[in-house]
Amino acid sequence: MSTTAGDDERLRRWRLVLGGGDGEGTGRRLTGSDAAMDGALGALYDGKGQGGGAGLGASAPSVARWLGDIRTYFPSSVVRVMQRDAIDRLGLATLLAEPEMLEAVEADVHLVGTLLSLGKAMPETTRETARVVVRKVVDELEGRLASRTRATLGGALDRSARISRPRHRDIDWDRTIRANLRNYLPEHGTVVPERLVGHGRASRAVRKEVVLCVDQSGSMAASVVHAAVFGAVLASLRSLATRLVVFDTAVVDLTEQLDDPVDVLFGTRLGGGTDINRALAYCQSRITRPADTVVVLISDLYEGGIRDEMLKRVAAMKASGVQFVSLLALSDEGAPAYDREHAAALAALGVPAFACTPDLFPEIMAAALEKRPLPIPEG
């Protein structure tokens, strides 16, 4: 029976999907680049390619060749998924400690998290190559997120600085007129301004304080990367004082490294336990102006410390005037597994816990700074 070109293409695609196993039913043998593509897929997902070879193996040269192959045959978005699967399924993380491997990979947030999790297991000869990889990802994230974040938060800070009893030179006449239109007197052709709206005077003084308190347990790797980038961007706003604290069972204040998010990331230690209460105790001790402070806890809420104390601490900060935000994740990957009981307990305190994408984070922060309801995503 003859087949059309469309049928032939469908068989080819099904053959690539099904992998050529016994009984797959296409009767199709691949050649050329299709065979090479099939071999790259089979090495990862079948443990063998079309020729029935030994699969991806565990040597750096074979993996480096495979990484080169998948970059040849697949788009970057697919390459990143395959790299992630290779690291997770085949335990190849330790091979990333070799410079030739790092030069072959497609850099993304997940890869940065894997590199950071290696920590001291990474030899000194690889560390500089790893920094180059991390720098590339950080620069890409900053390029995508920084301008919008500065514009959104700059506007929020300006609005929060407006004063209700301004001196004459500080009156915002446009907003004052709009705010008093109901007091228009037609017989006099004028508005009687019962309420004056003022500009916040241009100043280098800090108006608001932000504390980013970030869980560095292994499941939070992507969130740690994004938090480091956002921390650096927030720290660049002169009217905002930003503190970055990371924690597992210990607490590390990385605020002094915020001028370079790569230094921040290499100051983390992914993969430890979790003591949220201890981290919040440290953050609480550093708050000097609670009514002007936003605390952002980024954690899956699996508490290894004292649960009741953690909740009491959150309640106390809110009672003092602190705006408290709880993010289950700061990444594009959605909500991870999280402690639903602790999330419900926080919600009962008026602190809903939810996952936040990097694109939404500036709006979340702007709302918190202005003390208005947070734009919580549905679901």
C-alpha atoms as a printed R data frame, in Angstrom:
    type eleno elety resid chain resno       x      y      z
1   ATOM     1    CA   MET     A     1   0.000  0.000  0.000
2   ATOM     2    CA   SER     A     2   1.401  3.391 -0.979
3   ATOM     3    CA   THR     A     3   1.775  6.192  1.549
4   ATOM     4    CA   THR     A     4   1.528  9.928  1.066
5   ATOM     5    CA   ALA     A     5   4.185 12.413  2.175
6   ATOM     6    CA   GLY     A     6   1.950 13.329  5.104
7   ATOM     7    CA   ASP     A     7   1.644  9.702  6.192
8   ATOM     8    CA   ASP     A     8   5.398  9.271  5.919
9   ATOM     9    CA   GLU     A     9   6.031 12.281  8.138
10  ATOM    10    CA   ARG     A    10   3.551 11.016 10.729
11  ATOM    11    CA   LEU     A    11   5.286  7.628 10.809
12  ATOM    12    CA   ARG     A    12   8.638  9.336 11.230
13  ATOM    13    CA   ARG     A    13   7.368 11.371 14.173
14  ATOM    14    CA   TRP     A    14   5.721  8.362 15.811
15  ATOM    15    CA   ARG     A    15   8.926  6.385 15.387
16  ATOM    16    CA   LEU     A    16  10.888  9.108 17.232
17  ATOM    17    CA   VAL     A    17   8.264  9.221 19.980
18  ATOM    18    CA   LEU     A    18   7.980  5.435 20.438
19  ATOM    19    CA   GLY     A    19  11.702  4.788 20.383
20  ATOM    20    CA   GLY     A    20  11.820  1.729 18.140
21  ATOM    21    CA   GLY     A    21  11.053 -0.896 20.780
22  ATOM    22    CA   ASP     A    22   9.576 -4.301 20.084
23  ATOM    23    CA   GLY     A    23   6.057 -4.066 18.761
24  ATOM    24    CA   GLU     A    24   6.112 -0.300 18.279
25  ATOM    25    CA   GLY     A    25   4.393 -0.907 14.949
26  ATOM    26    CA   THR     A    26   5.751  1.808 12.672
27  ATOM    27    CA   GLY     A    27   8.098 -0.424 10.706
28  ATOM    28    CA   ARG     A    28  10.211  2.649 10.156
29  ATOM    29    CA   ARG     A    29  14.033  2.684 10.243
30  ATOM    30    CA   LEU     A    30  15.673  6.050 10.818
31  ATOM    31    CA   THR     A    31  18.708  7.344  8.950
32  ATOM    32    CA   GLY     A    32  20.941 10.407  8.971
33  ATOM    33    CA   SER     A    33  20.085 13.169 11.418
34  ATOM    34    CA   ASP     A    34  16.915 11.344 12.490
35  ATOM    35    CA   ALA     A    35  19.007  8.374 13.612
36  ATOM    36    CA   ALA     A    36  21.369 10.692 15.486
37  ATOM    37    CA   MET     A    37  18.437 12.451 17.160
38  ATOM    38    CA   ASP     A    38  16.940  9.097 18.098
39  ATOM    39    CA   GLY     A    39  20.275  7.987 19.513
40  ATOM    40    CA   ALA     A    40  20.491 11.106 21.720
41  ATOM    41    CA   LEU     A    41  16.960 10.528 23.023
42  ATOM    42    CA   GLY     A    42  17.504  6.801 23.530
43  ATOM    43    CA   ALA     A    43  20.756  7.332 25.419
44  ATOM    44    CA   LEU     A    44  18.852  9.339 28.015
45  ATOM    45    CA   TYR     A    45  15.409  7.767 28.128
46  ATOM    46    CA   ASP     A    46  16.076  4.153 27.077
47  ATOM    47    CA   GLY     A    47  19.646  3.644 28.218
48  ATOM    48    CA   LYS     A    48  20.537  2.859 24.603
49  ATOM    49    CA   GLY     A    49  20.365  4.386 21.161
50  ATOM    50    CA   GLN     A    50  19.103  2.889 17.938
51  ATOM    51    CA   GLY     A    51  22.186  0.730 17.651
52  ATOM    52    CA   GLY     A    52  21.596 -0.858 21.060
53  ATOM    53    CA   GLY     A    53  24.665  0.786 22.591
54  ATOM    54    CA   ALA     A    54  25.449  1.235 26.243
55  ATOM    55    CA   GLY     A    55  23.526  4.495 26.532
56  ATOM    56    CA   LEU     A    56  24.794  7.760 27.971
57  ATOM    57    CA   GLY     A    57  27.277  6.197 30.336
58  ATOM    58    CA   ALA     A    58  28.990  8.006 33.173
59  ATOM    59    CA   SER     A    59  32.216  9.317 31.660
60  ATOM    60    CA   ALA     A    60  32.737 13.014 31.098
61  ATOM    61    CA   PRO     A    61  33.829 12.642 27.431
62  ATOM    62    CA   SER     A    62  30.734 10.635 26.461
63  ATOM    63    CA   VAL     A    63  28.384 13.005 28.287
64  ATOM    64    CA   ALA     A    64  30.109 16.048 26.783
65  ATOM    65    CA   ARG     A    65  29.630 14.568 23.303
66  ATOM    66    CA   TRP     A    66  25.977 13.865 24.089
67  ATOM    67    CA   LEU     A    67  25.489 17.453 25.261
68  ATOM    68    CA   GLY     A    68  26.958 18.658 21.989
69  ATOM    69    CA   ASP     A    69  24.637 16.359 20.042
70  ATOM    70    CA   ILE     A    70  21.444 17.525 21.716
71  ATOM    71    CA   ARG     A    71  22.397 21.172 21.159
72  ATOM    72    CA   THR     A    72  22.811 20.340 17.473
73  ATOM    73    CA   TYR     A    73  19.459 18.603 17.026
74  ATOM    74    CA   PHE     A    74  17.098 20.307 19.498
75  ATOM    75    CA   PRO     A    75  16.112 23.911 20.370
76  ATOM    76    CA   SER     A    76  17.414 25.445 23.601
77  ATOM    77    CA   SER     A    77  14.135 24.957 25.455
78  ATOM    78    CA   VAL     A    78  14.250 21.202 24.768
79  ATOM    79    CA   VAL     A    79  17.968 21.010 25.564
80  ATOM    80    CA   ARG     A    80  17.343 22.439 29.023
81  ATOM    81    CA   VAL     A    81  14.665 19.841 29.742
82  ATOM    82    CA   MET     A    82  16.920 16.998 28.571
83  ATOM    83    CA   GLN     A    83  19.833 18.281 30.653
84  ATOM    84    CA   ARG     A    84  17.603 18.450 33.695
85  ATOM    85    CA   ASP     A    85  16.391 14.908 33.094
86  ATOM    86    CA   ALA     A    86  19.964 13.682 32.635
87  ATOM    87    CA   ILE     A    87  21.011 15.200 35.948
88  ATOM    88    CA   ASP     A    88  17.947 13.915 37.813
89  ATOM    89    CA   ARG     A    89  17.556 10.480 36.192
90  ATOM    90    CA   LEU     A    90  21.157  9.459 35.683
91  ATOM    91    CA   GLY     A    91  22.886 11.116 38.638
92  ATOM    92    CA   LEU     A    92  25.266 13.156 36.515
93  ATOM    93    CA   ALA     A    93  25.568 16.102 38.893
94  ATOM    94    CA   THR     A    94  29.073 15.132 39.990
95  ATOM    95    CA   LEU     A    95  30.306 15.265 36.389
96  ATOM    96    CA   LEU     A    96  29.484 18.971 36.381
97  ATOM    97    CA   ALA     A    97  32.516 19.437 38.589
98  ATOM    98    CA   GLU     A    98  34.661 18.982 35.450
99  ATOM    99    CA   PRO     A    99  35.349 22.150 33.407
100 ATOM   100    CA   GLU     A   100  34.811 20.524 29.996
101 ATOM   101    CA   MET     A   101  31.334 19.509 31.082
102 ATOM   102    CA   LEU     A   102  30.408 23.021 32.178
103 ATOM   103    CA   GLU     A   103  31.571 24.402 28.852
104 ATOM   104    CA   ALA     A   104  29.247 21.986 27.024
105 ATOM   105    CA   VAL     A   105  25.994 22.563 28.921
106 ATOM   106    CA   GLU     A   106  23.164 24.982 28.163
107 ATOM   107    CA   ALA     A   107  23.085 27.348 31.142
108 ATOM   108    CA   ASP     A   108  19.757 27.853 32.939
109 ATOM   109    CA   VAL     A   109  18.358 28.364 36.446
110 ATOM   110    CA   HIS     A   110  18.099 24.626 37.134
111 ATOM   111    CA   LEU     A   111  21.746 24.108 36.192
112 ATOM   112    CA   VAL     A   112  22.811 26.948 38.498
113 ATOM   113    CA   GLY     A   113  20.911 25.282 41.339
114 ATOM   114    CA   THR     A   114  22.706 22.010 40.640
115 ATOM   115    CA   LEU     A   115  26.107 23.718 40.628
116 ATOM   116    CA   LEU     A   116  25.379 25.502 43.895
117 ATOM   117    CA   SER     A   117  24.268 22.239 45.500
118 ATOM   118    CA   LEU     A   118  27.723 20.775 44.784
119 ATOM   119    CA   GLY     A   119  29.194 23.354 47.146
120 ATOM   120    CA   LYS     A   120  32.583 22.329 48.507
121 ATOM   121    CA   ALA     A   121  32.531 19.162 46.416
122 ATOM   122    CA   MET     A   122  33.380 21.361 43.437
123 ATOM   123    CA   PRO     A   123  37.162 21.463 42.928
124 ATOM   124    CA   GLU     A   124  38.899 24.833 42.801
125 ATOM   125    CA   THR     A   125  39.872 24.245 39.160
126 ATOM   126    CA   THR     A   126  36.173 24.158 38.245
127 ATOM   127    CA   ARG     A   127  34.979 27.014 40.406
128 ATOM   128    CA   GLU     A   128  35.916 29.803 37.979
129 ATOM   129    CA   THR     A   129  34.224 27.999 35.088
130 ATOM   130    CA   ALA     A   130  31.156 27.554 37.277
131 ATOM   131    CA   ARG     A   131  31.150 31.281 38.060
132 ATOM   132    CA   VAL     A   132  31.130 32.040 34.340
133 ATOM   133    CA   VAL     A   133  28.098 29.773 33.881
134 ATOM   134    CA   VAL     A   134  26.296 31.310 36.859
135 ATOM   135    CA   ARG     A   135  27.170 34.826 35.680
136 ATOM   136    CA   LYS     A   136  25.616 34.141 32.287
137 ATOM   137    CA   VAL     A   137  22.318 33.029 33.823
138 ATOM   138    CA   VAL     A   138  22.262 35.907 36.320
139 ATOM   139    CA   ASP     A   139  22.933 38.474 33.583
140 ATOM   140    CA   GLU     A   140  20.093 37.044 31.482
141 ATOM   141    CA   LEU     A   141  17.701 37.211 34.428
142 ATOM   142    CA   GLU     A   142  18.726 40.759 35.306
143 ATOM   143    CA   GLY     A   143  18.267 41.805 31.702
144 ATOM   144    CA   ARG     A   144  14.739 40.405 31.720
145 ATOM   145    CA   LEU     A   145  13.611 41.546 35.170
146 ATOM   146    CA   ALA     A   146  15.564 44.579 36.365
147 ATOM   147    CA   SER     A   147  14.049 47.459 34.371
148 ATOM   148    CA   ARG     A   148  10.451 46.512 35.064
149 ATOM   149    CA   THR     A   149  11.191 45.903 38.744
150 ATOM   150    CA   ARG     A   150  12.859 49.287 39.192
151 ATOM   151    CA   ALA     A   151  10.029 51.083 37.377
152 ATOM   152    CA   THR     A   152   7.256 49.288 39.293
153 ATOM   153    CA   LEU     A   153   8.837 49.662 42.717
154 ATOM   154    CA   GLY     A   154  10.038 53.199 42.026
155 ATOM   155    CA   GLY     A   155   6.437 54.206 41.352
156 ATOM   156    CA   ALA     A   156   5.240 52.460 44.508
157 ATOM   157    CA   LEU     A   157   7.880 54.192 46.605
158 ATOM   158    CA   ASP     A   158   6.980 57.588 45.126
159 ATOM   159    CA   ARG     A   159   3.300 57.054 45.840
160 ATOM   160    CA   SER     A   160   3.985 55.923 49.398
161 ATOM   161    CA   ALA     A   161   6.034 59.083 49.962
162 ATOM   162    CA   ARG     A   162   3.193 61.503 49.158
163 ATOM   163    CA   ILE     A   163   2.212 63.594 52.146
164 ATOM   164    CA   SER     A   164  -1.225 64.857 53.175
165 ATOM   165    CA   ARG     A   165  -0.097 68.152 54.749
166 ATOM   166    CA   PRO     A   166   2.502 69.421 52.315
167 ATOM   167    CA   ARG     A   167   4.213 72.742 52.389
168 ATOM   168    CA   HIS     A   168   3.207 75.051 49.529
169 ATOM   169    CA   ARG     A   169   6.182 74.165 47.351
170 ATOM   170    CA   ASP     A   170   5.519 70.433 47.806
171 ATOM   171    CA   ILE     A   171   1.838 70.471 46.712
172 ATOM   172    CA   ASP     A   172   0.987 68.234 43.765
173 ATOM   173    CA   TRP     A   173  -1.622 70.566 42.236
174 ATOM   174    CA   ASP     A   174  -2.837 68.127 39.572
175 ATOM   175    CA   ARG     A   175  -3.673 65.401 42.101
176 ATOM   176    CA   THR     A   176  -4.976 67.945 44.611
177 ATOM   177    CA   ILE     A   177  -7.509 69.302 42.092
178 ATOM   178    CA   ARG     A   178  -8.644 65.811 41.101
179 ATOM   179    CA   ALA     A   179  -9.038 64.841 44.772
180 ATOM   180    CA   ASN     A   180 -11.266 67.875 45.431
181 ATOM   181    CA   LEU     A   181 -13.460 68.070 42.325
182 ATOM   182    CA   ARG     A   182 -16.551 67.453 44.448
183 ATOM   183    CA   ASN     A   183 -15.796 70.797 46.122
184 ATOM   184    CA   TYR     A   184 -16.095 72.771 42.887
185 ATOM   185    CA   LEU     A   185 -18.011 76.067 43.368
186 ATOM   186    CA   PRO     A   186 -19.537 77.056 39.991
187 ATOM   187    CA   GLU     A   187 -20.494 80.534 41.154
188 ATOM   188    CA   HIS     A   188 -16.832 81.250 41.840
189 ATOM   189    CA   GLY     A   189 -15.420 79.053 39.082
190 ATOM   190    CA   THR     A   190 -12.973 77.422 41.473
191 ATOM   191    CA   VAL     A   191 -12.268 74.329 43.557
192 ATOM   192    CA   VAL     A   192 -11.988 74.594 47.324
193 ATOM   193    CA   PRO     A   193  -9.150 72.193 48.277
194 ATOM   194    CA   GLU     A   194 -10.166 70.559 51.543
195 ATOM   195    CA   ARG     A   195  -7.362 68.003 51.154
196 ATOM   196    CA   LEU     A   196  -3.923 68.818 49.825
197 ATOM   197    CA   VAL     A   197  -1.884 66.112 48.121
198 ATOM   198    CA   GLY     A   198   1.861 66.541 48.197
199 ATOM   199    CA   HIS     A   199   4.856 65.137 46.399
200 ATOM   200    CA   GLY     A   200   7.383 63.208 48.444
201 ATOM   201    CA   ARG     A   201  10.381 65.521 48.302
202 ATOM   202    CA   ALA     A   202  13.307 64.211 46.315
203 ATOM   203    CA   SER     A   203  15.618 62.733 48.876
204 ATOM   204    CA   ARG     A   204  18.252 60.104 49.373
205 ATOM   205    CA   ALA     A   205  16.606 59.114 52.634
206 ATOM   206    CA   VAL     A   206  15.442 55.519 52.928
207 ATOM   207    CA   ARG     A   207  11.646 55.363 52.791
208 ATOM   208    CA   LYS     A   208  11.025 51.616 53.104
209 ATOM   209    CA   GLU     A   209  12.884 48.509 54.211
210 ATOM   210    CA   VAL     A   210  12.646 45.037 52.680
211 ATOM   211    CA   VAL     A   211  13.865 41.786 54.214
212 ATOM   212    CA   LEU     A   212  14.089 38.787 51.889
213 ATOM   213    CA   CYS     A   213  14.236 35.638 54.041
214 ATOM   214    CA   VAL     A   214  15.019 32.712 51.746
215 ATOM   215    CA   ASP     A   215  14.932 28.990 52.454
216 ATOM   216    CA   GLN     A   216  18.024 27.385 50.901
217 ATOM   217    CA   SER     A   217  16.941 23.763 51.262
218 ATOM   218    CA   GLY     A   218  17.480 21.714 48.119
219 ATOM   219    CA   SER     A   219  13.923 22.013 46.788
220 ATOM   220    CA   MET     A   220  14.177 25.814 46.740
221 ATOM   221    CA   ALA     A   221  17.136 26.113 44.320
222 ATOM   222    CA   ALA     A   222  15.342 28.069 41.574
223 ATOM   223    CA   SER     A   223  13.826 30.397 44.177
224 ATOM   224    CA   VAL     A   224  17.260 31.098 45.665
225 ATOM   225    CA   VAL     A   225  18.606 32.076 42.232
226 ATOM   226    CA   HIS     A   226  15.736 34.463 41.532
227 ATOM   227    CA   ALA     A   227  15.843 35.908 45.055
228 ATOM   228    CA   ALA     A   228  19.538 36.737 44.641
229 ATOM   229    CA   VAL     A   229  18.825 38.604 41.403
230 ATOM   230    CA   PHE     A   230  15.858 40.484 42.837
231 ATOM   231    CA   GLY     A   231  17.808 41.257 46.007
232 ATOM   232    CA   ALA     A   232  20.494 42.964 43.934
233 ATOM   233    CA   VAL     A   233  17.906 44.925 41.959
234 ATOM   234    CA   LEU     A   234  16.076 46.069 45.107
235 ATOM   235    CA   ALA     A   235  19.376 47.044 46.727
236 ATOM   236    CA   SER     A   236  20.051 49.350 43.768
237 ATOM   237    CA   LEU     A   237  17.007 51.496 44.669
238 ATOM   238    CA   ARG     A   238  18.375 54.297 46.831
239 ATOM   239    CA   SER     A   239  15.167 54.859 48.800
240 ATOM   240    CA   LEU     A   240  14.849 51.165 49.684
241 ATOM   241    CA   ALA     A   241  17.004 49.406 52.291
242 ATOM   242    CA   THR     A   242  17.220 45.718 51.365
243 ATOM   243    CA   ARG     A   243  18.443 42.822 53.488
244 ATOM   244    CA   LEU     A   244  18.921 39.282 52.161
245 ATOM   245    CA   VAL     A   245  18.962 36.406 54.640
246 ATOM   246    CA   VAL     A   246  19.278 32.748 53.643
247 ATOM   247    CA   PHE     A   247  18.740 29.848 55.989
248 ATOM   248    CA   ASP     A   248  18.672 26.127 56.514
249 ATOM   249    CA   THR     A   249  19.263 25.105 60.140
250 ATOM   250    CA   ALA     A   250  21.667 28.061 60.328
251 ATOM   251    CA   VAL     A   251  21.107 31.667 59.267
252 ATOM   252    CA   VAL     A   252  23.430 33.617 56.947
253 ATOM   253    CA   ASP     A   253  23.058 37.337 56.228
254 ATOM   254    CA   LEU     A   254  24.278 38.018 52.669
255 ATOM   255    CA   THR     A   255  23.323 41.693 52.556
256 ATOM   256    CA   GLU     A   256  26.924 42.838 52.140
257 ATOM   257    CA   GLN     A   257  27.194 40.817 48.898
258 ATOM   258    CA   LEU     A   258  24.073 42.278 47.288
259 ATOM   259    CA   ASP     A   259  26.045 44.395 44.848
260 ATOM   260    CA   ASP     A   260  26.846 41.144 43.021
261 ATOM   261    CA   PRO     A   261  24.220 38.374 42.937
262 ATOM   262    CA   VAL     A   262  26.845 35.862 41.803
263 ATOM   263    CA   ASP     A   263  28.696 36.407 45.098
264 ATOM   264    CA   VAL     A   264  25.361 35.976 46.867
265 ATOM   265    CA   LEU     A   265  24.733 32.642 45.155
266 ATOM   266    CA   PHE     A   266  28.180 31.306 45.958
267 ATOM   267    CA   GLY     A   267  27.538 32.318 49.568
268 ATOM   268    CA   THR     A   268  24.561 29.961 49.786
269 ATOM   269    CA   ARG     A   269  24.626 26.309 50.785
270 ATOM   270    CA   LEU     A   270  21.803 24.448 49.088
271 ATOM   271    CA   GLY     A   271  20.519 21.199 50.517
272 ATOM   272    CA   GLY     A   272  20.428 21.622 54.307
273 ATOM   273    CA   GLY     A   273  17.566 21.266 56.774
274 ATOM   274    CA   THR     A   274  15.132 24.020 57.707
275 ATOM   275    CA   ASP     A   275  14.625 26.233 60.762
276 ATOM   276    CA   ILE     A   276  12.216 28.976 59.749
277 ATOM   277    CA   ASN     A   277  11.694 30.157 63.321
278 ATOM   278    CA   ARG     A   278  15.403 30.840 63.805
279 ATOM   279    CA   ALA     A   279  15.581 32.723 60.509
280 ATOM   280    CA   LEU     A   280  12.552 34.870 61.344
281 ATOM   281    CA   ALA     A   281  13.970 35.581 64.803
282 ATOM   282    CA   TYR     A   282  17.105 36.975 63.158
283 ATOM   283    CA   CYS     A   283  15.083 39.051 60.690
284 ATOM   284    CA   GLN     A   284  12.842 40.383 63.460
285 ATOM   285    CA   SER     A   285  15.882 41.475 65.454
286 ATOM   286    CA   ARG     A   286  17.063 43.626 62.533
287 ATOM   287    CA   ILE     A   287  13.789 45.506 62.011
288 ATOM   288    CA   THR     A   288  13.971 49.083 63.281
289 ATOM   289    CA   ARG     A   289  10.947 50.637 61.529
290 ATOM   290    CA   PRO     A   290   8.210 47.989 61.472
291 ATOM   291    CA   ALA     A   291   5.543 50.219 59.927
292 ATOM   292    CA   ASP     A   292   7.860 50.846 56.951
293 ATOM   293    CA   THR     A   293   9.121 47.274 56.567
294 ATOM   294    CA   VAL     A   294   8.153 44.408 54.263
295 ATOM   295    CA   VAL     A   295   9.324 40.901 55.175
296 ATOM   296    CA   VAL     A   296   9.185 38.308 52.380
297 ATOM   297    CA   LEU     A   297   9.526 34.695 53.495
298 ATOM   298    CA   ILE     A   298  10.333 32.393 50.561
299 ATOM   299    CA   SER     A   299   9.961 28.802 51.754
300 ATOM   300    CA   ASP     A   300   8.042 25.571 51.215
301 ATOM   301    CA   LEU     A   301   7.189 25.879 54.944
302 ATOM   302    CA   TYR     A   302   8.530 22.484 56.000
303 ATOM   303    CA   GLU     A   303   9.606 23.634 59.455
304 ATOM   304    CA   GLY     A   304  12.302 21.760 61.317
305 ATOM   305    CA   GLY     A   305  12.330 24.280 64.151
306 ATOM   306    CA   ILE     A   306   9.643 25.278 66.640
307 ATOM   307    CA   ARG     A   307   6.357 25.570 64.752
308 ATOM   308    CA   ASP     A   308   4.356 27.471 67.383
309 ATOM   309    CA   GLU     A   309   7.183 29.951 67.901
310 ATOM   310    CA   MET     A   310   7.390 30.538 64.158
311 ATOM   311    CA   LEU     A   311   3.693 31.403 63.985
312 ATOM   312    CA   LYS     A   312   3.878 33.611 67.090
313 ATOM   313    CA   ARG     A   313   6.776 35.475 65.518
314 ATOM   314    CA   VAL     A   314   4.840 36.124 62.317
315 ATOM   315    CA   ALA     A   315   1.842 37.345 64.340
316 ATOM   316    CA   ALA     A   316   4.071 39.644 66.401
317 ATOM   317    CA   MET     A   317   5.671 41.184 63.318
318 ATOM   318    CA   LYS     A   318   2.270 41.828 61.754
319 ATOM   319    CA   ALA     A   319   0.976 43.354 65.002
320 ATOM   320    CA   SER     A   320   3.940 45.746 65.020
321 ATOM   321    CA   GLY     A   321   3.037 47.010 61.537
322 ATOM   322    CA   VAL     A   322   5.267 44.834 59.344
323 ATOM   323    CA   GLN     A   323   3.874 43.831 55.946
324 ATOM   324    CA   PHE     A   324   4.496 40.078 55.818
325 ATOM   325    CA   VAL     A   325   4.499 38.120 52.538
326 ATOM   326    CA   SER     A   326   4.853 34.328 52.301
327 ATOM   327    CA   LEU     A   327   5.930 32.854 48.953
328 ATOM   328    CA   LEU     A   328   6.040 29.080 48.509
329 ATOM   329    CA   ALA     A   329   8.302 29.584 45.497
330 ATOM   330    CA   LEU     A   330   9.808 32.391 43.428
331 ATOM   331    CA   SER     A   331  10.207 30.646 40.090
332 ATOM   332    CA   ASP     A   332   8.506 29.736 36.830
333 ATOM   333    CA   GLU     A   333   7.991 26.168 37.998
334 ATOM   334    CA   GLY     A   334   4.841 26.680 40.085
335 ATOM   335    CA   ALA     A   335   4.265 25.666 43.683
336 ATOM   336    CA   PRO     A   336   6.497 22.869 44.972
337 ATOM   337    CA   ALA     A   337   5.398 20.317 47.529
338 ATOM   338    CA   TYR     A   338   4.791 22.371 50.681
339 ATOM   339    CA   ASP     A   339   3.492 22.037 54.224
340 ATOM   340    CA   ARG     A   340  -0.227 22.679 53.838
341 ATOM   341    CA   GLU     A   341  -0.863 22.790 57.581
342 ATOM   342    CA   HIS     A   342   1.630 25.619 58.046
343 ATOM   343    CA   ALA     A   343   0.271 27.411 54.991
344 ATOM   344    CA   ALA     A   344  -3.238 27.245 56.467
345 ATOM   345    CA   ALA     A   345  -1.949 28.520 59.828
346 ATOM   346    CA   LEU     A   346  -0.313 31.505 58.129
347 ATOM   347    CA   ALA     A   347  -3.484 32.216 56.156
348 ATOM   348    CA   ALA     A   348  -5.382 32.314 59.468
349 ATOM   349    CA   LEU     A   349  -2.988 35.083 60.525
350 ATOM   350    CA   GLY     A   350  -3.803 37.040 57.372
351 ATOM   351    CA   VAL     A   351  -0.701 35.864 55.492
352 ATOM   352    CA   PRO     A   352  -1.738 33.734 52.492
353 ATOM   353    CA   ALA     A   353   1.077 31.559 51.163
354 ATOM   354    CA   PHE     A   354   1.313 31.173 47.392
355 ATOM   355    CA   ALA     A   355   3.782 30.550 44.582
356 ATOM   356    CA   CYS     A   356   4.966 33.588 42.644
357 ATOM   357    CA   THR     A   357   6.568 33.828 39.207
358 ATOM   358    CA   PRO     A   358   9.484 36.217 38.665
359 ATOM   359    CA   ASP     A   359   7.298 38.305 36.335
360 ATOM   360    CA   LEU     A   360   4.674 38.799 39.064
361 ATOM   361    CA   PHE     A   361   7.124 39.552 41.876
362 ATOM   362    CA   PRO     A   362   7.464 43.316 41.164
363 ATOM   363    CA   GLU     A   363   3.666 43.719 41.424
364 ATOM   364    CA   ILE     A   364   3.615 41.744 44.682
365 ATOM   365    CA   MET     A   365   6.332 43.959 46.151
366 ATOM   366    CA   ALA     A   366   4.699 47.178 44.944
367 ATOM   367    CA   ALA     A   367   1.412 46.205 46.602
368 ATOM   368    CA   ALA     A   368   3.198 45.298 49.849
369 ATOM   369    CA   LEU     A   369   5.100 48.589 49.898
370 ATOM   370    CA   GLU     A   370   1.862 50.517 49.383
371 ATOM   371    CA   LYS     A   371   0.008 48.367 51.956
372 ATOM   372    CA   ARG     A   372  -2.707 47.356 49.518
373 ATOM   373    CA   PRO     A   373  -4.080 43.856 48.806
374 ATOM   374    CA   LEU     A   374  -1.600 41.553 47.089
375 ATOM   375    CA   PRO     A   375  -2.381 40.454 43.502
376 ATOM   376    CA   ILE     A   376  -2.419 36.757 44.435
377 ATOM   377    CA   PRO     A   377  -2.618 34.490 41.364
378 ATOM   378    CA   GLU     A   378  -5.584 32.153 41.142
379 ATOM   379    CA   GLY     A   379  -4.998 28.474 41.872
